[in-house]
């Protein structure tokens, strides 16, 4: 980590200096190096197994991400993973940075790449409620019904965090409304368990099945607290009558 970098300068630059610059967004330091030097730097990793591109991405420095992504001419780093399986595209989607995501996708980032938890970039956009990020991912071929290691789809994630606009968007784009995770729970059941009333009613209005039983034998109504259960019943009745 502390190896000296030959920068052809009077002062010596270490890997630690480079990672600090990537975190702070100091693009001026990176402008002092040649394309070949930058390309070599991309192989450096910090204690979390993250590259300079990872760090610049998670720190939301789009200008520096552009410089580093351009240096990755062979595409060796764009989809590289850290110790938890996160690639830069996961970080860009989680923080909701459109400019960085566009750069990464243009440079060949795998839109459906999964981390160690089996989650793709769309899972993180859904969890955070980033509609524009989700839209960009779908435009570039993201699997709208991709499942993580516990079987959750992006719609499950959006439902669990209460992001109704994102749920609406995913449904309109063709998300499977009654997708089952490994506990046999649907996005509607997830919304109910997390007591996200607005999302739960939205899903019911879009025809989500209230009668599916999870692996413990509970239906949506069985999982719902009384006030939410009454609202779901009313919404389901209105759907049938409509």
ROSE-4610 file (N, C-alpha, C; in Angstrom, 1 decimal, always signed):
// ROSE-4610
residu = [X/X/X/X/X/X/X/X/X/X/X/X/X/X/X/X/X/X/X/X/X/X/X/X/X/X/X/X/X/X/X/X/X/X/X/X/X/X/X/X/X/X/X/X/X/X/X/X/X/X/X/X/X/X/X/X/X/X/X/X/X/X/X/X/X/X/X/X/X/X/X/X/X/X/X/X/X/X/X/X/X/X/X/X/X/X/X/X/X/X/X/X/X/X/X/X/X/X/X/X/X/X/X/X/X/X/X/X/X/X/X/X/X/X/X/X/X/X/X/X/X/X/X/X/X/X/X/X/X/X/X/X/X/X/X/X/X/X/X/X/X/X/X/X/X/X/X/X/X/X/X/X/X/X/X/X/X/X/X/X/X/X/X/X/X/X/X/X/X/X/X/X/X/X/X/X/X/X/X/X/X/X/X/X/X/X/X/X/X/X/X/X/X/X/X/X/X/X/X/X/X/X/X/X/X/X/X/X/X/X/X/X/X/X/X/X/X/X/X/X/X/X/X/X/X/X/X/X/X/X/X/X/X/X/X/X/X/X/X/X/X/X/X/X/X/X/X/X/X/X/X/X/X/X/X/X/X/X/X/X/X/X/X/X/X/X/X/X/X/X/X/X/X/X/X/X/X/X/X/X/X/X/X/X/X/X/X/X/X/X/X/X/X/X/X/X/X/X/X/X/X/X/X/X/X/X/X/X/X/X/X/X/X/X/X/X/X/X/X/X/X/X/X/X/X/X/X/X/X/X/X/X/X/X/X/X/X/X/X/X/X/X/X/X/X/X/X/X/X/X/X/X/X/X/X/X/X/X/X/X/X/X/X/X/X/X/X/X/X/X/X/X/X/X/X/X/X/X/X/X/X/X/X/X/X/X/X/X/X/X/X/X/X/X/X/X/X/X/X/X/X/X/X/X/X/X/X/X/X/X/X/X/X/X/X/X/X/X/X/X/X/X/X/X/X/X/X/X/X/X/X/X/X/X/X/X/X/X/X/X/X/X/X/X/X/X/X/X/X/X/X/X/X/X/X/X/X/X/X/X/X/X/X/X/X/X/X/X/X/X/X/X/X/X/X/X/X/X/X/X/X/X/X/X/X/X/X/X/X/X/X/X/X/X/X/X/X/X/X/X/X/X/X/X/X/X/X/X/X/X/X/X/X/X/X/X/X/X/X/X/X/X/X/X/X/X/X/X/X/X/X/X/X/X/X/X/X/X/X/X/X/X/X/X/X/X/X/X/X/X/X/X/X/X/X/X/X/X/X/X/X/X/X/X/X/X/X/X/X/X/X/X/X/X/X/X/X/X/X/X/X/X/X/X/X/X/X/X/X/X/X/X/X/X/X/X/X/X/X/X/X/X/X/X/X/X/X/X/X/X/X/X/X/X/X/X/X/X/X/X/X/X/X/X/X/X/X/X/X/X/X/X/X/X/X/X/X/X/X/X/X/X/X/X/X/X/X/X/X/X/X/X/X/X/X/X/X/X/X/X/X/X/X/X/X/X/X/X/X/X/X/X/X/X/X/X/X/X/X/X/X/X/X/X/X/X/X/X/X/X/X/X/X/X/X/X/X/X/X/X/X/X/X/X/X/X/X/X/X/X/X/X/X/X/X/X/X/X/X/X/X/X/X/X/X/X]
num = [1/1/1/2/2/2/3/3/3/4/4/4/5/5/5/6/6/6/7/7/7/8/8/8/9/9/9/10/10/10/11/11/11/12/12/12/13/13/13/14/14/14/15/15/15/16/16/16/17/17/17/18/18/18/19/19/19/20/20/20/21/21/21/22/22/22/23/23/23/24/24/24/25/25/25/26/26/26/27/27/27/28/28/28/29/29/29/30/30/30/31/31/31/32/32/32/33/33/33/34/34/34/35/35/35/36/36/36/37/37/37/38/38/38/39/39/39/40/40/40/41/41/41/42/42/42/43/43/43/44/44/44/45/45/45/46/46/46/47/47/47/48/48/48/49/49/49/50/50/50/51/51/51/52/52/52/53/53/53/54/54/54/55/55/55/56/56/56/57/57/57/58/58/58/59/59/59/60/60/60/61/61/61/62/62/62/63/63/63/64/64/64/65/65/65/66/66/66/67/67/67/68/68/68/69/69/69/70/70/70/71/71/71/72/72/72/73/73/73/74/74/74/75/75/75/76/76/76/77/77/77/78/78/78/79/79/79/80/80/80/81/81/81/82/82/82/83/83/83/84/84/84/85/85/85/86/86/86/87/87/87/88/88/88/89/89/89/90/90/90/91/91/91/92/92/92/93/93/93/94/94/94/95/95/95/96/96/96/97/97/97/98/98/98/99/99/99/100/100/100/101/101/101/102/102/102/103/103/103/104/104/104/105/105/105/106/106/106/107/107/107/108/108/108/109/109/109/110/110/110/111/111/111/112/112/112/113/113/113/114/114/114/115/115/115/116/116/116/117/117/117/118/118/118/119/119/119/120/120/120/121/121/121/122/122/122/123/123/123/124/124/124/125/125/125/126/126/126/127/127/127/128/128/128/129/129/129/130/130/130/131/131/131/132/132/132/133/133/133/134/134/134/135/135/135/136/136/136/137/137/137/138/138/138/139/139/139/140/140/140/141/141/141/142/142/142/143/143/143/144/144/144/145/145/145/146/146/146/147/147/147/148/148/148/149/149/149/150/150/150/151/151/151/152/152/152/153/153/153/154/154/154/155/155/155/156/156/156/157/157/157/158/158/158/159/159/159/160/160/160/161/161/161/162/162/162/163/163/163/164/164/164/165/165/165/166/166/166/167/167/167/168/168/168/169/169/169/170/170/170/171/171/171/172/172/172/173/173/173/174/174/174/175/175/175/176/176/176/177/177/177/178/178/178/179/179/179/180/180/180/181/181/181/182/182/182/183/183/183/184/184/184/185/185/185/186/186/186/187/187/187/188/188/188/189/189/189/190/190/190/191/191/191/192/192/192/193/193/193/194/194/194/195/195/195/196/196/196/197/197/197/198/198/198/199/199/199/200/200/200/201/201/201/202/202/202/203/203/203/204/204/204/205/205/205/206/206/206/207/207/207/208/208/208/209/209/209/210/210/210/211/211/211/212/212/212/213/213/213/214/214/214/215/215/215/216/216/216/217/217/217/218/218/218/219/219/219/220/220/220/221/221/221/222/222/222/223/223/223/224/224/224/225/225/225/226/226/226/227/227/227/228/228/228/229/229/229/230/230/230/231/231/231/232/232/232/233/233/233/234/234/234/235/235/235/236/236/236/237/237/237/238/238/238/239/239/239/240/240/240/241/241/241/242/242/242]
x = [+0.8/+0.0/+0.9/+2.0/+2.8/+3.9/+3.8/+4.9/+4.9/+6.1/+6.3/+5.9/+5.3/+4.9/+5.8/+6.4/+7.3/+6.4/+6.3/+5.5/+6.3/+7.6/+8.5/+8.3/+8.2/+8.1/+9.1/+9.4/+10.3/+9.8/+8.6/+8.0/+7.5/+7.5/+7.1/+5.7/+4.9/+3.5/+3.4/+2.6/+2.4/+0.9/+0.7/-0.7/-1.7/-1.2/-2.1/-2.5/-1.5/-1.8/-2.9/-2.8/-3.7/-5.1/-5.2/-6.5/-7.1/-6.3/-6.8/-7.3/-6.6/-7.0/-8.3/-8.4/-9.7/-10.8/-10.6/-11.7/-12.1/-11.1/-11.4/-11.8/-11.5/-11.9/-10.8/-9.6/-8.5/-8.0/-8.7/-8.4/-7.1/-6.6/-5.4/-4.2/-4.2/-3.1/-3.0/-4.1/-4.2/-3.8/-4.0/-3.6/-2.1/-1.4/+0.1/+0.7/-0.1/+0.4/+0.0/+0.8/+0.5/-0.6/-1.1/-2.2/-1.7/-0.5/+0.1/+0.2/+0.6/+0.7/-0.6/-1.6/-3.0/-3.5/-3.2/-3.7/-3.1/-1.8/-1.1/-1.7/-2.1/-2.6/-4.0/-4.7/-6.0/-5.9/-4.7/-4.6/-4.4/-4.2/-4.0/-5.3/-5.2/-6.4/-6.1/-7.2/-7.0/-7.4/-7.5/-7.7/-9.0/-10.0/-11.3/-11.4/-10.2/-10.2/-10.8/-10.8/-11.4/-10.4/-10.7/-9.8/-10.0/-9.1/-9.3/-10.6/-11.0/-12.3/-13.5/-13.4/-14.4/-14.5/-13.4/-13.4/-13.9/-13.5/-13.9/-15.4/-15.9/-17.4/-18.2/-17.8/-18.6/-18.5/-17.4/-17.3/-17.9/-18.6/-19.4/-18.6/-17.4/-16.5/-16.6/-17.5/-17.8/-16.6/-16.0/-14.8/-13.7/-13.4/-12.3/-12.7/-14.0/-14.4/-14.2/-14.5/-14.3/-12.8/-11.9/-10.5/-10.1/-10.5/-10.0/-10.7/-12.0/-12.6/-12.0/-11.6/-11.0/-9.6/-8.9/-7.6/-7.8/-9.0/-9.2/-9.5/-8.6/-8.8/-9.1/-8.6/-8.8/-10.0/-10.7/-11.9/-11.6/-10.5/-10.1/-10.7/-11.0/-11.4/-12.8/-13.5/-14.8/-15.8/-15.6/-16.4/-15.7/-14.6/-13.9/-14.7/-14.5/-15.3/-14.4/-15.0/-14.3/-14.5/-14.1/-14.2/-15.6/-16.6/-18.0/-18.7/-17.9/-18.5/-19.1/-18.9/-19.4/-18.5/-19.1/-18.4/-18.8/-18.1/-18.4/-19.9/-20.5/-21.9/-22.8/-22.5/-23.4/-23.4/-22.1/-22.0/-22.7/-22.5/-23.1/-24.6/-25.2/-26.6/-27.1/-26.4/-26.8/-26.8/-25.8/-25.7/-26.6/-27.1/-28.0/-27.3/-26.1/-25.4/-25.5/-26.3/-26.6/-25.4/-24.6/-23.5/-22.4/-22.2/-21.2/-21.7/-23.0/-23.6/-23.5/-23.7/-23.6/-22.2/-21.2/-19.8/-19.5/-19.9/-19.6/-20.3/-21.5/-22.2/-21.6/-21.2/-20.6/-19.3/-18.6/-17.3/-17.4/-18.6/-18.8/-19.2/-19.7/-20.1/-21.2/-21.2/-22.2/-23.4/-24.5/-25.7/-26.3/-26.1/-26.7/-25.7/-24.5/-23.5/-24.0/-23.8/-24.3/-23.1/-23.4/-22.4/-22.6/-21.9/-21.9/-23.3/-24.1/-25.5/-26.5/-25.9/-26.8/-27.5/-27.2/-27.9/-27.2/-28.1/-27.6/-27.8/-27.3/-27.5/-28.9/-29.8/-31.2/-31.8/-31.3/-31.8/-31.5/-30.3/-29.9/-30.6/-30.9/-31.7/-33.1/-33.6/-35.0/-35.0/-34.0/-34.0/-33.9/-33.2/-33.1/-34.2/-34.9/-36.0/-35.5/-34.4/-33.9/-34.5/-35.6/-36.3/-35.5/-34.8/-34.0/-32.8/-32.3/-31.2/-31.8/-32.9/-33.6/-33.9/-34.4/-34.7/-33.5/-32.4/-31.2/-30.7/-30.8/-30.4/-31.2/-32.5/-33.4/-33.2/-32.9/-32.6/-31.4/-30.5/-29.2/-29.3/-30.5/-30.7/-30.8/-31.0/-31.1/-32.3/-32.2/-33.3/-34.2/-35.4/-36.3/-36.7/-36.7/-37.1/-35.9/-34.7/-33.5/-33.7/-33.3/-33.4/-32.1/-32.1/-30.9/-30.8/-29.9/-29.7/-30.9/-31.7/-32.9/-34.2/-34.0/-35.1/-35.8/-35.3/-36.0/-35.7/-36.7/-36.6/-36.4/-36.1/-36.1/-37.4/-38.5/-39.8/-40.0/-39.5/-39.4/-38.7/-37.5/-36.7/-37.3/-37.9/-38.6/-39.8/-40.5/-41.7/-41.2/-40.1/-39.6/-39.2/-38.7/-38.2/-39.3/-40.4/-41.5/-41.5/-40.8/-40.7/-41.8/-42.9/-44.1/-43.9/-43.2/-43.0/-42.1/-41.1/-40.3/-41.0/-41.9/-42.8/-43.6/-44.3/-45.2/-44.4/-43.2/-42.3/-42.0/-41.6/-41.2/-42.4/-43.6/-44.8/-45.1/-45.0/-45.3/-44.4/-43.1/-42.1/-42.1/-43.1/-43.3/-42.8/-42.5/-42.1/-43.2/-42.8/-43.7/-44.3/-45.5/-46.1/-46.2/-46.4/-46.5/-45.2/-44.1/-42.8/-42.7/-42.2/-42.0/-40.5/-40.2/-38.8/-38.7/-37.6/-37.4/-38.3/-38.9/-39.9/-41.3/-41.4/-42.7/-43.5/-42.8/-43.4/-43.3/-44.4/-44.5/-44.1/-43.9/-43.6/-44.7/-46.0/-47.1/-46.9/-46.6/-46.4/-45.2/-44.1/-43.0/-43.4/-44.2/-44.7/-45.5/-46.3/-47.2/-46.3/-45.4/-44.5/-43.7/-43.3/-42.6/-43.5/-44.8/-45.9/-45.8/-45.5/-45.5/-46.9/-47.8/-49.2/-49.4/-48.7/-48.9/-48.5/-47.4/-46.9/-47.9/-48.3/-49.2/-50.5/-51.1/-52.3/-52.1/-50.9/-50.6/-50.5/-49.9/-49.7/-51.1/-52.0/-53.3/-54.1/-54.0/-54.7/-54.2/-52.9/-52.4/-52.6/-53.5/-53.9/-53.0/-52.2/-51.4/-52.3/-51.9/-52.7/-52.6/-53.8/-53.8/-53.9/-54.1/-54.4/-53.2/-52.1/-50.9/-50.4/-50.0/-49.5/-48.0/-47.3/-45.9/-45.6/-44.3/-43.9/-44.4/-44.8/-45.3/-46.8/-47.4/-48.8/-49.6/-48.9/-49.6/-49.9/-51.1/-51.4/-51.0/-51.2/-51.0/-51.9/-53.1/-54.0/-53.6/-53.0/-52.6/-51.3/-50.6/-49.4/-49.6/-50.7/-51.0/-51.5/-51.1/-51.8/-53.2/-54.1/-55.5/-55.8/-55.2/-55.6/-55.2/-54.0/-53.6/-54.4/-54.8/-55.6/-56.9/-57.6/-58.8/-58.7/-57.6/-57.4/-57.2/-56.4/-56.2/-57.5/-58.3/-59.6/-60.5/-60.5/-61.3/-60.7/-59.4/-58.8/-59.1/-59.0/-59.2/-60.7/-61.6/-63.0/-63.3/-62.6/-62.8/-62.3/-61.2/-60.6/-61.6/-62.2/-63.2/-64.4/-64.9/-66.1/-65.8/-64.6/-64.2/-64.1]
y = [-1.2/+0.0/+1.3/+1.2/+2.4/+2.5/+1.6/+1.6/+3.0/+3.4/+4.7/+4.7/+5.7/+5.7/+6.7/+6.2/+7.0/+8.0/+9.2/+10.2/+11.1/+10.9/+11.8/+13.2/+13.3/+14.6/+14.7/+15.8/+16.0/+15.3/+15.4/+14.7/+13.3/+12.4/+11.1/+10.9/+10.2/+9.9/+8.4/+8.2/+6.8/+6.4/+5.1/+4.6/+5.3/+5.5/+6.2/+7.6/+8.3/+9.6/+9.5/+8.5/+8.4/+8.1/+7.2/+6.9/+8.1/+8.9/+10.1/+11.1/+11.2/+12.1/+11.6/+10.3/+9.7/+10.0/+9.9/+10.1/+11.6/+12.5/+13.9/+14.5/+13.8/+14.3/+15.2/+15.0/+15.9/+15.4/+15.9/+15.5/+16.0/+17.1/+17.8/+16.8/+16.0/+15.1/+14.1/+13.6/+12.6/+13.1/+14.4/+15.1/+15.1/+14.9/+15.0/+13.6/+12.6/+11.3/+11.0/+10.2/+9.8/+8.7/+8.5/+7.5/+6.1/+5.8/+4.5/+4.4/+5.5/+5.5/+5.3/+6.0/+5.9/+4.5/+3.9/+2.6/+1.6/+1.8/+1.0/+1.2/+2.4/+2.7/+2.0/+1.7/+1.1/-0.3/-0.9/-2.2/-2.1/-0.9/-0.7/-1.0/-1.6/-1.8/-1.4/-0.8/-0.4/-1.6/-1.4/-2.4/-3.1/-2.5/-3.1/-3.7/-3.8/-4.4/-3.5/-2.2/-1.3/-0.6/-0.4/+0.3/+1.8/+2.6/+4.1/+4.4/+3.6/+3.9/+3.7/+2.6/+2.4/+3.6/+4.0/+5.1/+6.4/+6.8/+8.0/+7.9/+6.7/+6.6/+6.7/+6.0/+6.0/+7.4/+8.2/+9.5/+10.6/+10.1/+11.0/+12.0/+11.7/+12.6/+12.3/+12.8/+12.4/+12.7/+13.9/+14.3/+13.3/+12.9/+11.9/+10.5/+10.2/+8.9/+8.8/+9.9/+10.0/+9.8/+10.4/+10.3/+8.8/+8.2/+6.9/+5.8/+6.1/+5.1/+5.2/+6.4/+6.5/+5.8/+5.8/+5.1/+3.6/+3.1/+1.7/+1.2/+1.4/+1.2/-0.3/-1.2/-2.6/-3.2/-2.3/-2.7/-3.7/-3.6/-4.6/-4.2/-3.0/-2.5/-2.1/-1.8/-1.2/-2.2/-3.5/-4.4/-5.2/-4.7/-5.4/-5.2/-6.2/-6.2/-6.0/-5.4/-5.3/-6.5/-6.5/-7.7/-8.2/-7.3/-7.7/-7.9/-7.9/-8.1/-6.9/-5.7/-4.5/-4.0/-3.7/-3.0/-1.5/-0.7/+0.7/+1.0/+0.2/+0.4/+0.3/-0.6/-0.7/+0.5/+1.1/+2.3/+3.5/+3.6/+4.7/+4.7/+3.5/+3.3/+3.6/+3.2/+3.4/+4.9/+5.6/+7.0/+7.9/+7.3/+8.0/+9.1/+8.8/+9.7/+9.4/+10.1/+9.8/+10.0/+11.1/+11.4/+10.2/+9.8/+8.7/+7.4/+7.1/+5.9/+5.9/+7.0/+7.1/+6.9/+7.4/+7.2/+5.7/+5.0/+3.6/+2.8/+3.0/+2.3/+2.4/+3.7/+3.9/+3.2/+3.0/+2.3/+0.8/+0.3/-1.2/-1.8/-1.0/-1.6/-2.6/-3.7/-4.8/-4.4/-4.1/-3.6/-4.6/-5.9/-7.0/-7.7/-7.1/-7.7/-7.8/-8.9/-9.1/-9.0/-8.5/-8.6/-9.9/-10.0/-11.2/-11.5/-10.5/-10.7/-11.0/-11.1/-11.4/-10.2/-9.0/-7.8/-7.1/-6.7/-6.0/-4.5/-3.7/-2.2/-1.8/-2.4/-2.1/-2.3/-3.3/-3.4/-2.2/-1.6/-0.4/+0.8/+1.0/+2.1/+2.0/+0.8/+0.6/+0.8/+0.4/+0.6/+2.0/+2.8/+4.2/+5.1/+4.5/+5.3/+6.2/+5.8/+6.6/+6.2/+6.9/+6.6/+6.8/+7.9/+8.2/+7.2/+6.8/+5.8/+4.4/+4.1/+2.8/+2.9/+4.0/+4.2/+4.0/+4.6/+4.4/+3.0/+2.3/+0.9/+0.1/+0.3/-0.5/-0.2/+1.0/+1.4/+0.6/+0.4/-0.3/-1.8/-2.3/-3.8/-4.5/-3.7/-4.3/-5.2/-6.4/-7.3/-6.8/-6.5/-5.8/-6.8/-8.1/-9.0/-9.8/-9.3/-9.9/-10.2/-11.4/-11.8/-11.8/-11.4/-11.5/-12.9/-13.1/-14.4/-14.8/-13.9/-14.3/-14.2/-14.0/-14.1/-12.7/-11.7/-10.4/-9.7/-9.2/-8.5/-7.0/-6.1/-4.7/-4.2/-4.7/-4.3/-4.6/-5.8/-6.1/-5.1/-4.7/-3.7/-2.4/-1.9/-0.6/-0.7/-1.8/-1.9/-1.9/-2.5/-2.6/-1.3/-0.4/+0.9/+2.0/+1.7/+2.6/+3.6/+3.3/+4.2/+4.0/+4.6/+4.3/+4.8/+5.9/+6.3/+5.3/+4.8/+3.8/+2.5/+2.1/+0.9/+1.1/+2.3/+2.6/+2.5/+3.0/+3.0/+1.6/+0.8/-0.6/-1.4/-1.2/-1.9/-1.5/-0.2/+0.3/-0.3/-0.5/-1.1/-2.6/-3.2/-4.6/-5.5/-5.0/-5.8/-6.8/-8.0/-9.0/-8.6/-8.3/-7.7/-8.7/-10.0/-11.0/-12.0/-11.4/-12.2/-12.7/-13.9/-14.6/-14.6/-14.3/-14.4/-15.8/-16.1/-17.5/-17.8/-16.8/-17.0/-17.1/-17.1/-17.1/-15.8/-14.7/-13.4/-12.5/-11.8/-11.0/-9.5/-8.7/-7.3/-6.7/-7.0/-6.5/-7.0/-8.2/-8.7/-8.0/-7.8/-7.0/-5.6/-5.0/-3.6/-3.6/-4.7/-4.8/-5.1/-6.0/-6.3/-5.0/-4.2/-3.0/-1.8/-2.1/-1.1/+0.2/-0.1/+1.0/+1.0/+1.7/+1.7/+2.2/+3.3/+3.9/+2.9/+2.2/+1.3/+0.1/-0.4/-1.6/-1.3/-0.1/+0.2/+0.4/+0.9/+1.1/-0.3/-1.3/-2.6/-3.3/-3.1/-3.7/-3.1/-1.8/-1.1/-1.6/-2.1/-2.6/-4.1/-4.7/-6.0/-7.1/-6.7/-7.6/-8.6/-9.8/-10.9/-10.9/-10.7/-10.7/-12.0/-13.1/-14.4/-15.3/-14.9/-15.8/-16.0/-17.3/-17.6/-17.7/-17.2/-17.4/-18.7/-19.0/-20.3/-20.6/-19.6/-19.7/-19.8/-19.8/-19.9/-18.6/-17.5/-16.2/-15.6/-15.0/-14.2/-12.7/-11.8/-10.4/-9.9/-10.3/-9.8/-10.4/-11.6/-12.2/-11.5/-10.9/-10.2/-8.7/-8.2/-6.7/-6.4/-5.3/-4.7/-4.3/-4.2/-4.0/-2.8/-1.7/-0.5/-0.6/-1.3/-1.5/-2.6/-3.6/-4.7/-4.2/-3.3/-2.7/-1.9/-1.1/-0.3/-1.2/-2.3/-3.3/-3.9/-4.3/-4.9/-4.0/-2.7/-1.7/-1.5/-1.5/-1.3/-2.5/-3.6/-4.9/-4.9/-4.5/-4.5/-3.5/-2.4/-1.3/-1.8/-2.6/-3.2/-4.2/-5.0/-6.0/-5.3/-4.3/-3.6/-2.8/-2.3/-1.5/-2.3]
z = [+0.0/+0.0/+0.0/+0.7/+0.8/-0.2/-1.2/-2.2/-2.9/-3.3/-3.9/-5.4/-5.8/-7.3/-8.0/-9.1/-9.9/-10.7/-10.2/-10.9/-11.7/-11.8/-12.5/-12.0/-10.7/-10.0/-8.9/-8.4/-7.3/-6.0/-5.8/-4.6/-5.0/-4.0/-4.2/-3.8/-4.6/-4.4/-4.0/-2.9/-2.5/-2.8/-2.7/-3.0/-2.0/-0.8/+0.2/-0.3/-0.9/-1.4/-2.5/-3.3/-4.4/-3.9/-2.9/-2.4/-1.7/-1.0/-0.3/-1.4/-2.5/-3.6/-4.2/-4.4/-4.9/-4.1/-2.7/-1.8/-1.7/-1.8/-1.7/-3.1/-4.2/-5.5/-6.1/-5.6/-6.1/-7.5/-8.5/-9.9/-10.3/-9.7/-10.2/-10.0/-9.0/-8.8/-9.9/-10.3/-11.4/-12.7/-12.9/-14.2/-14.4/-13.3/-13.4/-13.9/-14.1/-14.5/-16.0/-16.6/-18.0/-18.0/-19.2/-19.3/-18.9/-19.2/-18.8/-17.3/-16.6/-15.2/-14.5/-15.0/-14.5/-14.7/-15.8/-16.1/-15.0/-14.7/-13.7/-12.3/-12.0/-10.7/-10.4/-11.5/-11.4/-10.7/-10.8/-10.1/-8.6/-8.1/-6.7/-5.9/-4.7/-3.9/-2.5/-1.8/-0.4/+0.5/+1.8/+2.7/+2.6/+1.9/+1.6/+0.3/-0.4/-1.8/-2.8/-2.5/-3.5/-4.3/-5.6/-6.5/-6.3/-7.0/-7.0/-7.7/-8.7/-9.3/-8.3/-7.5/-6.5/-5.6/-5.1/-4.1/-4.7/-5.9/-6.5/-6.8/-7.1/-7.4/-6.1/-5.0/-3.8/-3.1/-3.5/-2.9/-3.8/-4.9/-5.8/-6.6/-7.0/-7.7/-9.2/-9.9/-11.3/-12.2/-12.0/-12.9/-12.8/-11.6/-11.3/-11.8/-11.7/-12.2/-13.7/-14.4/-15.8/-16.2/-15.4/-15.7/-15.5/-14.4/-14.1/-15.1/-15.4/-16.3/-17.7/-18.1/-19.4/-19.4/-18.3/-18.2/-18.2/-17.9/-17.9/-19.3/-20.2/-21.7/-22.0/-21.2/-21.4/-20.6/-19.9/-19.1/-18.0/-17.4/-16.4/-15.0/-14.8/-13.5/-13.4/-14.5/-14.5/-13.7/-13.9/-13.2/-12.1/-11.6/-10.5/-9.2/-8.3/-7.1/-5.9/-4.8/-3.6/-2.7/-1.4/-0.6/-0.4/-0.6/-0.4/-1.8/-2.8/-4.1/-4.8/-4.2/-4.8/-5.9/-7.0/-8.2/-8.2/-8.9/-8.9/-9.3/-10.2/-10.6/-9.4/-8.4/-7.2/-6.4/-6.3/-5.5/-6.2/-7.5/-8.2/-8.1/-8.2/-8.1/-6.7/-5.7/-4.3/-3.9/-4.4/-4.0/-4.9/-6.0/-6.9/-7.8/-8.2/-9.1/-10.6/-11.3/-12.7/-13.6/-13.3/-14.2/-14.1/-12.9/-12.7/-13.3/-13.1/-13.6/-15.1/-15.8/-17.2/-17.7/-17.0/-17.3/-17.2/-16.2/-15.9/-17.0/-17.3/-18.3/-19.7/-20.0/-21.3/-21.4/-20.3/-20.3/-20.1/-20.2/-20.1/-18.8/-17.9/-16.6/-16.9/-16.2/-16.3/-15.5/-16.1/-15.5/-14.6/-14.8/-14.0/-13.1/-12.9/-12.1/-10.6/-10.0/-8.6/-7.6/-6.4/-5.3/-4.5/-3.4/-2.6/-2.0/-1.9/-1.4/-2.5/-3.8/-4.9/-5.4/-5.0/-5.4/-6.5/-7.5/-8.7/-8.4/-9.3/-9.2/-9.0/-9.7/-9.6/-8.2/-7.5/-6.1/-5.3/-5.5/-4.7/-5.1/-6.4/-6.9/-6.3/-6.2/-5.7/-4.2/-3.5/-2.0/-1.7/-2.5/-2.2/-2.8/-3.7/-4.4/-5.5/-6.1/-7.2/-8.5/-8.9/-10.1/-11.4/-11.5/-12.7/-12.8/-11.7/-11.8/-12.3/-11.7/-12.1/-13.6/-14.1/-15.5/-16.4/-16.0/-16.8/-16.8/-15.6/-15.6/-16.5/-16.5/-17.3/-18.8/-19.1/-20.5/-21.0/-20.1/-20.5/-20.2/-20.1/-20.0/-18.7/-17.6/-16.3/-16.2/-15.6/-15.4/-14.3/-14.6/-13.7/-12.6/-12.8/-11.8/-11.2/-11.3/-10.8/-9.3/-8.8/-7.4/-6.7/-5.5/-4.7/-4.0/-3.0/-2.4/-1.6/-1.2/-0.4/-1.3/-2.6/-3.5/-3.7/-3.1/-3.3/-4.6/-5.2/-6.5/-6.1/-7.1/-6.8/-6.3/-6.7/-6.2/-4.7/-4.3/-2.9/-2.1/-2.7/-2.0/-1.9/-3.0/-2.9/-2.0/-1.9/-1.0/+0.4/+0.7/+2.1/+2.6/+1.7/+2.2/+2.0/+1.4/+1.4/+0.2/-0.8/-2.0/-3.0/-2.8/-3.6/-5.1/-5.3/-6.7/-7.5/-6.8/-7.4/-7.7/-6.7/-6.9/-8.1/-8.2/-9.4/-10.7/-10.7/-11.9/-12.3/-11.3/-11.6/-12.2/-11.6/-12.0/-13.4/-13.7/-15.1/-16.1/-15.6/-16.5/-16.6/-16.0/-16.1/-15.0/-13.8/-12.7/-12.3/-11.9/-11.5/-10.1/-10.1/-8.8/-7.7/-8.0/-7.0/-7.0/-7.3/-7.2/-5.8/-5.7/-4.4/-4.0/-2.8/-2.3/-1.7/-1.0/-0.5/+0.7/+1.3/+2.4/+1.8/+0.5/-0.2/+0.1/+0.3/+0.5/-0.7/-1.0/-2.2/-1.8/-2.7/-2.4/-1.5/-1.7/-0.9/+0.5/+0.7/+2.1/+2.7/+2.0/+2.5/+2.9/+2.1/+2.5/+3.8/+3.9/+5.1/+6.3/+6.2/+7.4/+7.8/+6.8/+7.1/+7.4/+7.4/+7.7/+6.8/+5.5/+4.6/+3.9/+4.5/+4.1/+2.7/+2.3/+1.0/-0.1/+0.1/-0.9/-0.9/+0.3/+0.3/-0.5/-0.3/-1.0/-2.5/-2.8/-4.2/-4.9/-4.2/-4.8/-4.9/-3.9/-4.0/-5.2/-5.4/-6.5/-7.8/-7.8/-9.1/-9.2/-8.3/-8.5/-7.7/-6.8/-6.0/-5.3/-5.2/-4.6/-3.1/-2.4/-1.0/-0.3/-1.1/-0.6/-0.6/-1.2/-1.2/+0.2/+0.5/+1.9/+1.8/+2.8/+2.9/+3.5/+3.7/+4.2/+5.7/+6.4/+7.7/+7.8/+6.6/+6.5/+6.6/+6.6/+6.8/+5.4/+5.3/+4.1/+4.4/+3.5/+3.7/+4.9/+4.9/+5.9/+7.3/+7.3/+8.5/+9.1/+8.2/+8.6/+9.0/+8.5/+8.7/+10.1/+10.7/+11.9/+11.5/+12.5/+12.3/+11.4/+11.7/+10.9/+9.4/+9.2/+7.8/+7.1/+7.9/+7.4/+6.9/+7.6/+7.2/+6.0/+5.8/+4.6/+3.4/+3.6/+2.5/+2.1/+3.0/+2.7/+1.9/+2.3/+1.6/+0.2/+0.0/-1.3/-2.2/-1.6/-2.4/-2.9/-2.0/-2.3/-3.5/-3.4/-4.4/-5.7/-5.7/-6.9/-7.6/-6.7/-7.3/-7.8/-7.1/-7.5/-8.8/-8.9/-10.0/-11.3]
